[in-house]
């Protein structure tokens, strides 16, 4: 298996950031706009999904 540096680090960052985002939103409650948290989560999901896609796609 060939590991590409950027994709591996992005996956690790996503694993770290997802729980932090949920904790951050939970602590501040209504202080955090839903759209901001949602867009951040979508960005992380896309960043992790793209490297795992087949190169032919």
PEHU-V882523 format. One record per pair of residues at least 24 apart in sequence whose C-alpha atoms are under 6 Angstrom apart, sorted by the first residue. I is the first residue (numbers start at 1). J is the second residue. Records with the same first field share a line. If there is no record, write none. Layout:
I: J ; J
//
This chain:
7: 51
11: 48
14: 44
//
